C-alpha cells in the first residue's frame, strides 16, 4: 500500500460538527497530528520531543493514521444517522497519530442512554464490516461490537456520558482506586481525537490532564516492590531458577516504570504496554538511559543484570525522595547486600 504524505500541523480550534450526519471538517481530522501537553511534549509521535513534528513520523504512520481516521469518520456518520451522540472519539494509535499497518481501530461513541442492541449491527452493516466477533454481554453503561473493516480489526463502543463522568469524579475523590485498567481508560481519553462533540471531549481531557497529587503518591507506594535479585544471586545460581529470575526482572521493570510514571504525573497501564521509549521520553524525572538499561536487564549475565537492577532501584529511590520526601521507601535488602550461605 502506497503511503500518503500528509502535513500534520498543530490542532486547530475548529469545532467538528455534524450537518446532515456528516463531519464538517474531514481534512482537519486527517491532518491532526496529536496534541502537545502543557509541558510542550508531544503525545503523538514515537521518540518525539518538544511537541514538534520532528517526531520521526514515517510516511507509513501518516498513511495508516489517515486511513484509520477516514474509516472512523464513516462509522461516526453511520452512527449519527441512527443515534443522538454527545461525542465521538477515536482512541489508541489512530487518535495519537502514530498508527501503523498492524494497528486496530478503536472508536468510542458517547450517549445519554445506550441504544438498542441492533443499532451496532446496523452500523457494522452500513460500513460493510465483516466477521463480527462476539463480545461480552453489555452492561448498563457500555456495549460494543468488534468486526473487520477492510482488514482492520475494529471495535465500536457506546459508553454513557454518566459512566465516564463518574470515573472522572472518582479520579478527584478517590484517586487511590485507579488501578492499571482504569488508568488505561483515562490515558485513552487524554490522547483521543474528538470526531464529534469536541467541546465536551476537550472539557473531559482538561479534567484528566489535572493529575491528582494523591494518585502520584499512591502510584509510588503501590509499585515500590522489587525482588532483591542482587541479594539472592548466589542462591539462584545454585538452583534451576531462570524462568523465575526473568519473571522477577519483568515485574521489577514494570514497577520501575509505574513508579516513575506516577512521579512524572503520567497515567500508566501495564496491560498491552507499547512504545515504551515514547513513554519514557515524556518523563522529565528518570534515571539516565532508562530505556536502554531496562532492556539490557534481559540479555546481561544474571549477576550483572541483578547489579544493574539494584542501581536503577537506588537511582529511582533518590529521585522519589527528592520529590516526595515524606514517603518511606523500604528495601529489606539494599543494593550491595548479599545472602550468606549457612553451614552446619
C-alpha positions as CSV (number, residue, x, y, z in Angstrom):
1,X,0.0,0.0,0.0
2,X,1.4,3.3,-1.0
3,X,1.9,5.7,1.9
4,X,0.2,9.1,1.7
5,X,2.2,12.1,2.6
6,X,0.3,14.4,4.9
7,X,1.2,17.5,6.8
8,X,0.4,17.3,10.5
9,X,0.1,20.9,11.9
10,X,-0.9,21.6,15.5
11,X,-4.5,21.1,16.3
12,X,-6.7,24.0,15.2
13,X,-9.6,25.4,17.2
14,X,-12.1,24.1,14.5
15,X,-15.1,22.5,16.1
16,X,-16.1,19.3,14.3
17,X,-19.9,19.3,14.0
18,X,-22.4,17.2,12.1
19,X,-24.5,18.7,9.4
20,X,-26.9,16.2,7.7
21,X,-25.0,13.5,9.6
22,X,-21.6,14.5,8.1
23,X,-18.4,15.5,9.8
24,X,-17.9,19.2,8.9
25,X,-14.1,19.3,8.5
26,X,-12.7,15.9,7.5
27,X,-9.4,17.4,6.4
28,X,-8.9,18.8,9.9
29,X,-9.3,15.3,11.4
30,X,-6.9,13.8,8.9
31,X,-4.3,16.5,9.4
32,X,-4.4,16.5,13.2
33,X,-1.1,15.1,14.4
34,X,-1.6,14.9,18.2
35,X,-1.9,17.5,20.9
36,X,1.1,18.7,22.8
37,X,0.5,18.9,26.5
38,X,1.2,21.9,28.7
39,X,4.8,20.9,29.1
40,X,5.2,21.1,25.3
41,X,5.8,17.3,24.9
42,X,4.1,15.6,22.0
43,X,1.8,12.7,22.9
44,X,1.6,11.8,19.3
45,X,4.9,10.6,18.0
46,X,7.4,7.9,19.0
47,X,10.7,9.1,20.4
48,X,9.5,12.6,19.9
49,X,10.3,15.8,21.8
50,X,9.2,19.4,22.2
51,X,5.7,18.8,20.8
52,X,7.0,19.4,17.2
53,X,6.5,17.3,14.1
54,X,10.2,16.3,14.2
55,X,9.0,13.0,15.9
56,X,10.3,10.7,13.2
57,X,6.8,10.2,11.9
58,X,7.3,7.9,9.0
59,X,5.4,8.0,5.7
60,X,3.8,4.7,6.7
61,X,2.5,6.1,10.0
62,X,1.0,9.0,8.2
63,X,-0.8,6.8,5.6
64,X,-2.0,4.3,8.2
65,X,-3.3,7.1,10.5
66,X,-5.1,8.8,7.8
67,X,-6.7,5.6,6.6
68,X,-8.0,4.7,10.1
69,X,-9.4,8.1,10.7
70,X,-11.3,8.0,7.4
71,X,-12.8,4.7,8.5
72,X,-13.7,6.2,11.9
73,X,-15.4,9.1,10.2
74,X,-17.5,6.7,8.2
75,X,-18.6,4.9,11.3
76,X,-19.5,8.1,13.2
77,X,-21.6,9.3,10.3
78,X,-23.4,5.9,10.2
79,X,-24.0,6.2,13.9
80,X,-25.3,9.8,13.6
81,X,-28.0,8.6,11.2
82,X,-29.4,6.4,13.9
83,X,-28.4,7.7,17.4
84,X,-28.1,11.1,19.1
85,X,-24.4,11.3,20.0
86,X,-23.0,13.6,22.6
87,X,-19.4,13.0,21.5
88,X,-17.3,10.6,19.4
89,X,-13.6,9.9,19.9
90,X,-11.1,7.8,18.1
91,X,-8.5,6.4,20.6
92,X,-5.3,4.5,20.5
93,X,-2.7,4.9,17.8
94,X,-5.2,6.4,15.3
95,X,-6.1,9.1,17.8
96,X,-2.5,9.9,18.8
97,X,-1.3,9.8,15.2
98,X,1.3,7.0,15.4
99,X,-0.7,4.2,13.7
100,X,1.0,1.6,11.5
101,X,-0.4,-1.2,9.3
102,X,-0.8,-3.5,12.3
103,X,-2.9,-1.1,14.2
104,X,-6.5,-1.6,15.2
105,X,-9.3,1.0,15.1
106,X,-11.0,1.8,18.4
107,X,-13.9,4.2,18.4
108,X,-15.9,5.5,21.5
109,X,-19.4,6.9,21.0
110,X,-20.8,8.8,24.0
111,X,-24.6,8.8,24.6
112,X,-27.0,9.6,27.3
113,X,-28.6,6.2,27.1
114,X,-27.4,3.0,25.3
115,X,-29.1,2.4,22.0
116,X,-31.0,-0.9,21.3
117,X,-28.7,-3.9,20.6
118,X,-29.5,-3.9,16.9
119,X,-28.0,-0.5,16.3
120,X,-24.4,-1.7,16.5
121,X,-25.3,-4.4,13.9
122,X,-26.8,-1.8,11.6
123,X,-23.7,0.4,11.9
124,X,-21.5,-2.6,11.0
125,X,-23.6,-3.5,8.0
126,X,-23.7,0.1,6.8
127,X,-19.9,0.5,6.7
128,X,-19.5,-3.1,5.3
129,X,-17.9,-4.5,8.3
130,X,-17.2,-8.3,8.2
131,X,-16.6,-11.2,10.5
132,X,-18.2,-9.9,13.7
133,X,-16.7,-11.2,16.9
134,X,-19.0,-11.9,19.8
135,X,-18.2,-9.5,22.7
136,X,-19.1,-9.7,26.4
137,X,-22.7,-9.0,27.4
138,X,-23.5,-5.3,27.5
139,X,-23.8,-3.5,30.9
140,X,-26.0,-0.7,31.9
141,X,-23.4,1.8,30.7
142,X,-21.4,0.1,27.9
143,X,-21.9,-2.1,24.8
144,X,-19.6,-2.7,21.9
145,X,-19.2,-4.6,18.6
146,X,-16.0,-5.9,17.1
147,X,-15.5,-6.7,13.4
148,X,-13.2,-6.4,10.5
149,X,-13.3,-3.3,8.3
150,X,-11.2,-3.6,5.1
151,X,-8.9,-6.0,7.0
152,X,-8.6,-3.8,10.1
153,X,-9.8,-5.1,13.5
154,X,-12.3,-2.5,14.5
155,X,-14.1,-2.0,17.9
156,X,-17.0,0.4,18.2
157,X,-18.3,1.0,21.7
158,X,-21.2,3.0,23.1
159,X,-20.5,4.5,26.5
160,X,-22.8,6.6,28.6
161,X,-21.7,10.1,29.5
162,X,-22.7,9.3,33.1
163,X,-20.3,6.4,33.2
164,X,-17.3,8.5,32.0
165,X,-18.1,11.4,34.2
166,X,-18.5,9.2,37.3
167,X,-14.9,7.9,36.5
168,X,-13.7,11.5,36.4
169,X,-15.4,12.2,39.7
170,X,-13.7,9.2,41.1
171,X,-10.3,10.4,39.9
172,X,-10.8,13.5,42.1
173,X,-12.5,11.9,45.1
174,X,-10.7,8.5,45.3
175,X,-7.6,8.6,43.1
176,X,-6.0,5.7,45.0
177,X,-8.6,3.4,43.5
178,X,-7.3,4.0,40.0
179,X,-5.5,0.8,39.1
180,X,-3.9,0.0,35.8
181,X,-7.0,-0.8,33.7
182,X,-8.7,2.4,34.8
183,X,-5.6,4.4,34.1
184,X,-5.6,3.0,30.5
185,X,-9.2,4.4,30.1
186,X,-8.0,7.8,31.3
187,X,-5.0,7.7,29.1
188,X,-7.2,6.9,26.1
189,X,-9.4,9.9,26.9
190,X,-6.4,12.2,27.2
191,X,-4.8,11.1,23.9
192,X,-8.0,10.6,22.0
193,X,-9.0,12.6,18.9
194,X,-12.6,14.0,19.0
195,X,-14.5,13.5,15.8
196,X,-17.8,14.9,17.2
197,X,-18.7,16.9,20.2
198,X,-15.3,18.3,20.5
199,X,-16.1,20.9,23.2
200,X,-17.3,18.2,25.6
201,X,-14.3,16.0,24.9
202,X,-11.9,18.9,25.5
203,X,-13.6,19.5,28.9
204,X,-13.1,15.9,29.8
205,X,-9.5,16.0,28.7
206,X,-8.8,19.1,30.8
207,X,-10.1,17.2,33.9
208,X,-7.9,14.1,33.1
209,X,-4.9,16.3,32.5
210,X,-5.0,17.6,36.0
211,X,-3.2,14.6,37.5
212,X,-4.1,14.3,41.3
213,X,-1.3,14.5,43.8
214,X,-2.8,11.7,45.9
215,X,-2.6,9.4,42.8
216,X,1.0,10.4,42.4
217,X,1.8,9.2,45.9
218,X,-0.4,6.1,45.6
219,X,1.4,5.0,42.4
220,X,4.8,5.2,44.0
221,X,3.8,3.4,47.1
222,X,1.8,0.7,45.3
223,X,4.6,-0.2,42.9
224,X,7.6,0.2,45.2
225,X,8.1,-3.6,45.2
226,X,11.3,-5.2,43.9
227,X,12.5,-8.7,44.5
228,X,16.2,-8.3,45.5
229,X,17.9,-10.4,42.9
230,X,21.2,-8.8,43.9
231,X,20.8,-10.3,47.4
232,X,19.7,-13.8,46.3
233,X,22.1,-14.1,43.3
234,X,24.3,-16.9,44.7
235,X,21.3,-19.0,45.8
236,X,19.6,-18.6,42.5
237,X,22.8,-19.5,40.6
238,X,22.8,-22.8,42.5
239,X,19.3,-23.7,41.5
240,X,17.2,-24.0,38.3
241,X,15.6,-20.6,38.6
242,X,16.0,-19.0,35.1
243,X,12.3,-18.6,34.3
244,X,11.6,-17.2,37.8
245,X,14.6,-14.9,37.6
246,X,13.3,-13.5,34.3
247,X,9.8,-13.1,35.8
248,X,11.2,-11.1,38.7
249,X,13.1,-8.9,36.3
250,X,10.0,-8.3,34.3
251,X,8.0,-7.4,37.4
252,X,10.8,-5.0,38.5
253,X,10.9,-3.3,35.1
254,X,7.2,-2.7,35.1
255,X,7.2,-1.5,38.7
256,X,10.0,0.9,38.0
257,X,8.1,2.3,35.0
258,X,4.9,2.6,37.2
259,X,6.8,4.5,40.0
260,X,8.4,6.9,37.5
261,X,5.1,7.4,35.6
262,X,3.4,8.4,38.8
263,X,6.3,10.6,39.8
264,X,6.0,12.3,36.4
265,X,2.2,12.6,36.6
266,X,1.7,10.2,33.7
267,X,-1.1,7.7,33.6
268,X,0.3,4.1,33.3
269,X,-1.1,0.8,32.4
270,X,0.9,-2.4,32.3
271,X,-1.7,-4.1,30.1
272,X,-0.6,-4.1,26.5
273,X,2.2,-1.6,27.2
274,X,3.5,-0.5,23.8
275,X,6.0,2.2,22.7
276,X,7.9,2.1,26.0
277,X,10.5,4.6,24.7
278,X,7.8,7.1,23.8
279,X,6.5,6.8,27.4
280,X,10.0,7.3,28.9
281,X,10.6,10.3,26.6
282,X,7.7,12.1,28.4
283,X,9.4,11.6,31.8
284,X,11.3,14.7,33.0
285,X,12.3,12.8,36.1
286,X,14.1,9.5,35.4
287,X,17.4,7.7,35.6
288,X,19.7,8.3,32.6
289,X,19.4,6.0,29.6
290,X,16.4,4.3,31.3
291,X,15.0,2.5,28.2
292,X,18.3,1.0,27.2
293,X,19.1,0.0,30.7
294,X,15.7,-1.7,31.2
295,X,16.1,-3.7,28.0
296,X,19.6,-4.7,28.9
297,X,18.4,-6.4,32.1
298,X,17.1,-9.3,29.9
299,X,20.3,-10.0,28.0
300,X,23.0,-9.3,30.5
301,X,24.6,-12.1,32.6
302,X,22.4,-12.8,35.6
303,X,24.8,-11.3,38.2
304,X,25.4,-8.2,36.1
305,X,21.7,-7.8,35.4
306,X,20.9,-8.0,39.2
307,X,23.5,-5.4,40.0
308,X,22.1,-3.1,37.2
309,X,18.6,-3.5,38.6
310,X,19.9,-2.6,42.0
311,X,21.4,0.6,40.7
312,X,18.2,1.5,38.9
313,X,16.1,1.0,42.0
314,X,18.5,3.1,44.1
315,X,18.6,5.9,41.5
316,X,14.8,5.9,41.4
317,X,14.7,6.0,45.2
318,X,16.8,9.1,45.2
319,X,14.5,10.8,42.6
320,X,11.4,9.9,44.6
321,X,12.9,11.1,47.8
322,X,13.7,14.5,46.2
323,X,10.1,14.9,45.0
324,X,8.2,13.2,47.8
325,X,10.4,13.3,50.9
326,X,7.6,12.3,53.2
327,X,7.3,8.8,51.6
328,X,9.0,5.8,53.2
329,X,10.6,3.6,50.6
330,X,11.7,0.4,52.4
331,X,14.1,-2.2,50.9
332,X,14.6,-5.2,53.1
333,X,17.9,-5.9,51.4
334,X,19.5,-2.8,50.0
335,X,21.7,-2.8,46.9
336,X,25.1,-4.3,47.6
337,X,23.9,-6.7,50.3
338,X,24.2,-10.5,49.6
339,X,22.7,-13.6,51.2
340,X,25.3,-15.6,53.1
341,X,25.4,-19.4,52.9
342,X,24.9,-21.0,56.2
343,X,26.8,-24.0,57.4
344,X,26.3,-26.9,59.8
